[in-house]
């Protein structure tokens, strides 16, 4: 094994709490994560080679695990074989959520990024504009490729809904799955990406300053400053909740997407040997 070889990867799916998982790993002194969350090596940048990839973890501090989280891996058809050839003993973390809710969250993400406009701001129209809204929720189809290349005991599936229910318990479970000590002083970092900034420069600056401070071990200081009078009001005034701006999907669309995903959810539950906590599919 090379000195800086990755021992784990998070593969998504997109908009399924992968940012939260990255934040948990950042707090673990026994883990060296990449400075940027999404390295995208096994999907977009495989031509850059292992040396380039491992520079992202090249700290001399002794650790138990090195890795990164790139949701692009989940649906990439080449990523599973590439990752297995790189290190067949990788831990593969999969975070999932109700695929219907995920599709709408995907839409809000694209709106926030400024990738769509006009008629495509309507979710039903955007479904036709961006086929990946639906494709990324075909969990069983995509997970099957990873299970073809990694043993089930190395593929760890957790649900965003369980994270929302008890974040500390799920942080503990993440540590247990990786054979890591549990965090005694867990800092709950909530990532709400369904907002956009009225003043993008101010929002981006605050985000970068906060991220830098967290990497220096000042996460609690950051959270304290964010909650301080004046700072909190300034942040709130500069943030616009996209769910209050973009119309929700219609009841007909919810039904159509539920029917579309029902076979995938049924297969997924059989594949992982446990029910998914998604009420709309309970009778599937």
C-alpha positions as CSV (number, residue, x, y, z in Angstrom):
1,X,0.0,0.0,0.0
2,X,1.3,3.4,-0.9
3,X,1.9,5.9,1.9
4,X,-1.0,8.2,0.9
5,X,-3.3,5.7,-0.7
6,X,-7.0,6.4,-0.1
7,X,-8.8,3.9,2.2
8,X,-12.3,5.2,1.7
9,X,-14.5,7.1,-0.7
10,X,-17.9,8.5,-0.5
11,X,-19.8,8.1,-3.7
12,X,-23.1,10.0,-3.2
13,X,-25.8,10.0,-4.3
14,X,-26.0,13.7,-5.1
15,X,-28.1,15.8,-2.7
16,X,-28.1,13.0,-0.1
17,X,-26.1,14.4,2.8
18,X,-22.7,13.8,1.4
19,X,-21.6,17.3,2.6
20,X,-22.7,16.3,6.1
21,X,-20.6,13.1,6.0
22,X,-17.6,15.1,4.8
23,X,-18.0,17.5,7.7
24,X,-18.1,14.5,10.1
25,X,-14.8,13.1,8.7
26,X,-13.2,16.6,8.9
27,X,-13.7,16.4,12.7
28,X,-12.0,13.1,13.1
29,X,-8.3,13.4,14.0
30,X,-7.7,9.8,12.7
31,X,-9.0,10.7,9.2
32,X,-7.3,12.8,6.5
33,X,-9.8,14.1,4.0
34,X,-9.2,16.1,0.9
35,X,-9.1,19.8,1.2
36,X,-11.8,20.0,-1.4
37,X,-14.8,17.7,-0.8
38,X,-15.2,16.5,-4.4
39,X,-12.0,15.3,-6.1
40,X,-13.9,13.5,-8.8
41,X,-10.8,11.4,-9.7
42,X,-12.6,8.1,-10.6
43,X,-15.1,9.9,-12.8
44,X,-13.8,13.1,-14.4
45,X,-10.0,13.2,-13.7
46,X,-8.8,9.6,-13.9
47,X,-6.3,10.6,-16.6
48,X,-4.3,12.5,-14.0
49,X,-3.1,9.4,-12.3
50,X,-2.7,8.1,-8.8
51,X,0.0,10.5,-7.8
52,X,-2.2,13.5,-8.5
53,X,-5.1,11.9,-6.6
54,X,-3.1,11.1,-3.5
55,X,-1.7,14.6,-3.2
56,X,-5.1,15.4,-1.8
57,X,-4.3,13.3,1.3
58,X,-0.6,13.8,1.5
59,X,-0.4,14.8,5.1
60,X,2.5,13.4,7.1
61,X,0.3,13.0,10.2
62,X,-0.3,9.4,11.0
63,X,-4.0,8.5,10.5
64,X,-6.2,5.5,10.2
65,X,-8.0,6.6,7.0
66,X,-7.6,8.8,4.0
67,X,-10.3,9.6,1.5
68,X,-12.7,11.9,-0.1
69,X,-16.4,12.2,-1.2
70,X,-17.4,12.7,-4.8
71,X,-21.1,12.1,-5.6
72,X,-20.2,11.9,-9.3
73,X,-18.9,8.4,-8.7
74,X,-22.3,6.9,-7.9
75,X,-23.7,7.0,-11.4
76,X,-20.5,6.9,-13.3
77,X,-20.3,3.5,-15.1
78,X,-16.5,3.4,-15.1
79,X,-15.9,4.5,-11.5
80,X,-16.5,1.2,-9.7
81,X,-14.0,-0.8,-11.7
82,X,-11.4,2.0,-11.5
83,X,-11.8,2.3,-7.7
84,X,-11.6,-1.4,-7.2
85,X,-8.4,-1.6,-9.3
86,X,-7.0,1.3,-7.3
87,X,-7.7,-0.3,-3.9
88,X,-10.0,-3.4,-3.6
89,X,-10.1,-2.8,0.1
90,X,-11.7,0.6,0.0
91,X,-14.6,1.4,2.3
92,X,-17.4,2.8,0.0
93,X,-19.8,5.1,1.7
94,X,-23.3,5.5,0.1
95,X,-25.7,8.1,1.3
96,X,-29.3,8.0,0.0
97,X,-32.6,9.7,0.5
98,X,-36.2,9.4,-0.8
99,X,-35.5,9.6,-4.6
100,X,-38.6,11.8,-5.2
101,X,-37.4,14.4,-2.7
102,X,-33.9,14.0,-4.0
103,X,-35.0,14.9,-7.5
104,X,-36.6,18.2,-6.3
105,X,-33.6,19.0,-4.2
106,X,-31.5,18.4,-7.3
107,X,-33.6,21.0,-9.1
108,X,-33.1,23.6,-6.3
109,X,-29.4,22.9,-6.6
110,X,-29.3,23.7,-10.3
111,X,-31.4,26.8,-9.7
112,X,-28.9,28.0,-7.0
113,X,-26.0,27.4,-9.4
114,X,-27.7,29.5,-12.1
115,X,-27.7,26.6,-14.6
116,X,-31.3,27.0,-15.5
117,X,-33.7,29.9,-16.0
118,X,-37.0,30.9,-17.6
119,X,-39.5,28.0,-18.0
120,X,-37.1,25.5,-16.7
121,X,-37.4,27.0,-13.2
122,X,-40.7,25.0,-13.1
123,X,-39.8,21.5,-11.8
124,X,-42.0,19.7,-14.3
125,X,-40.4,21.5,-17.2
126,X,-36.9,21.0,-15.7
127,X,-37.5,17.2,-15.6
128,X,-37.5,17.3,-19.4
129,X,-34.5,19.6,-19.6
130,X,-32.2,17.6,-17.3
131,X,-32.5,13.7,-17.5
132,X,-30.1,13.3,-14.6
133,X,-32.9,14.5,-12.2
134,X,-34.4,11.1,-12.7
135,X,-31.3,9.0,-13.5
136,X,-29.5,9.8,-10.2
137,X,-32.4,8.4,-8.2
138,X,-32.2,4.9,-9.8
139,X,-30.3,3.7,-6.7
140,X,-30.5,-0.1,-7.2
141,X,-29.2,0.2,-10.8
142,X,-26.2,2.2,-9.8
143,X,-25.4,0.5,-6.5
144,X,-25.4,-2.9,-8.3
145,X,-22.3,-1.9,-10.2
146,X,-20.5,-1.1,-7.0
147,X,-21.5,-4.4,-5.5
148,X,-20.1,-6.1,-8.6
149,X,-16.7,-4.8,-7.6
150,X,-16.7,-4.6,-3.8
151,X,-17.9,-7.0,-1.2
152,X,-21.1,-6.0,0.6
153,X,-19.3,-5.6,3.9
154,X,-17.2,-2.8,2.3
155,X,-20.2,-0.9,1.0
156,X,-21.9,1.1,3.7
157,X,-25.4,2.6,3.0
158,X,-26.9,5.2,5.3
159,X,-30.0,7.3,4.8
160,X,-30.3,11.0,5.0
161,X,-33.6,10.7,6.8
162,X,-31.9,8.8,9.7
163,X,-29.3,11.6,9.8
164,X,-32.0,14.2,10.2
165,X,-33.6,12.0,13.0
166,X,-30.4,11.8,15.1
167,X,-27.2,13.3,13.7
168,X,-25.0,12.3,16.6
169,X,-26.2,8.7,16.4
170,X,-25.4,8.6,12.7
171,X,-22.0,10.2,13.2
172,X,-21.3,7.4,15.7
173,X,-22.5,4.8,13.2
174,X,-20.2,6.3,10.6
175,X,-17.3,5.9,12.9
176,X,-18.3,2.3,13.8
177,X,-18.5,1.3,10.1
178,X,-15.0,2.6,9.5
179,X,-13.5,1.2,12.7
180,X,-12.9,4.6,14.1
181,X,-13.2,6.0,17.6
182,X,-16.5,7.9,18.1
183,X,-16.3,11.7,18.3
184,X,-16.7,12.7,22.0
185,X,-17.2,16.4,21.1
186,X,-19.4,16.2,17.9
187,X,-20.1,19.5,16.2
188,X,-23.3,19.3,14.2
189,X,-22.6,21.1,11.0
190,X,-25.8,21.7,9.0
191,X,-25.4,22.2,5.3
192,X,-28.4,23.9,3.7
193,X,-27.6,24.2,0.0
194,X,-31.2,25.1,-0.9
195,X,-30.5,28.8,-0.4
196,X,-29.0,31.4,-2.6
197,X,-27.3,34.7,-1.7
198,X,-28.8,38.0,-2.5
199,X,-25.3,39.4,-2.5
200,X,-23.2,36.5,-3.9
201,X,-19.8,38.1,-3.0
202,X,-20.7,38.5,0.7
203,X,-22.2,35.0,0.8
204,X,-19.2,33.4,-0.9
205,X,-16.7,35.3,1.3
206,X,-18.4,34.2,4.5
207,X,-18.5,30.6,3.3
208,X,-14.8,30.6,2.4
209,X,-13.8,32.2,5.8
210,X,-15.9,29.6,7.7
211,X,-14.5,26.7,5.7
212,X,-10.9,27.8,6.3
213,X,-11.5,28.2,10.0
214,X,-13.1,24.8,10.3
215,X,-10.1,23.2,8.6
216,X,-8.0,24.8,11.3
217,X,-10.0,23.2,14.1
218,X,-12.1,26.3,14.8
219,X,-15.5,24.8,14.0
220,X,-17.0,25.8,17.4
221,X,-15.8,29.3,17.0
222,X,-17.4,29.5,13.6
223,X,-20.7,28.3,14.9
224,X,-20.6,30.7,17.8
225,X,-19.9,33.7,15.5
226,X,-22.7,32.6,13.1
227,X,-25.1,32.7,16.0
228,X,-24.0,36.0,17.4
229,X,-26.5,39.0,17.2
230,X,-25.8,41.1,14.2
231,X,-23.9,38.4,12.3
232,X,-26.9,36.1,12.3
233,X,-29.2,38.9,11.1
234,X,-26.8,39.8,8.4
235,X,-26.5,36.2,7.2
236,X,-30.3,35.7,7.3
237,X,-30.9,39.0,5.3
238,X,-28.5,37.8,2.6
239,X,-30.0,34.3,2.2
240,X,-33.0,33.4,0.2
241,X,-34.7,30.1,0.8
242,X,-35.3,28.6,-2.6
243,X,-38.3,26.5,-1.5
244,X,-40.1,29.8,-0.9
245,X,-39.3,31.0,-4.5
246,X,-39.5,27.8,-6.6
247,X,-42.9,26.1,-6.8
248,X,-43.1,22.6,-5.3
249,X,-43.8,19.7,-7.6
250,X,-47.4,18.9,-8.3
251,X,-49.3,16.0,-6.7
252,X,-49.5,14.4,-10.1
253,X,-45.7,14.6,-10.5
254,X,-45.2,13.1,-7.0
255,X,-47.3,10.1,-8.0
256,X,-45.6,9.7,-11.3
257,X,-42.2,9.8,-9.8
258,X,-43.2,7.4,-7.0
259,X,-44.4,4.9,-9.6
260,X,-41.2,5.4,-11.6
261,X,-39.0,4.7,-8.6
262,X,-41.0,2.0,-6.9
263,X,-39.3,-1.0,-8.7
264,X,-35.9,0.5,-7.9
265,X,-36.7,1.0,-4.3
266,X,-38.0,-2.6,-4.0
267,X,-34.8,-4.0,-5.5
268,X,-32.6,-1.7,-3.4
269,X,-34.2,-3.0,-0.2
270,X,-33.6,-6.5,-1.2
271,X,-30.1,-5.7,-2.2
272,X,-29.1,-4.1,1.1
273,X,-31.3,-6.4,3.3
274,X,-33.1,-3.6,5.1
275,X,-36.1,-1.3,4.4
276,X,-35.6,2.3,3.3
277,X,-37.2,4.9,5.6
278,X,-39.4,6.3,2.8
279,X,-43.1,6.4,3.7
280,X,-44.3,6.9,0.2
281,X,-42.9,3.5,-0.8
282,X,-44.0,1.6,2.2
283,X,-46.8,-0.2,0.3
284,X,-44.6,-0.9,-2.8
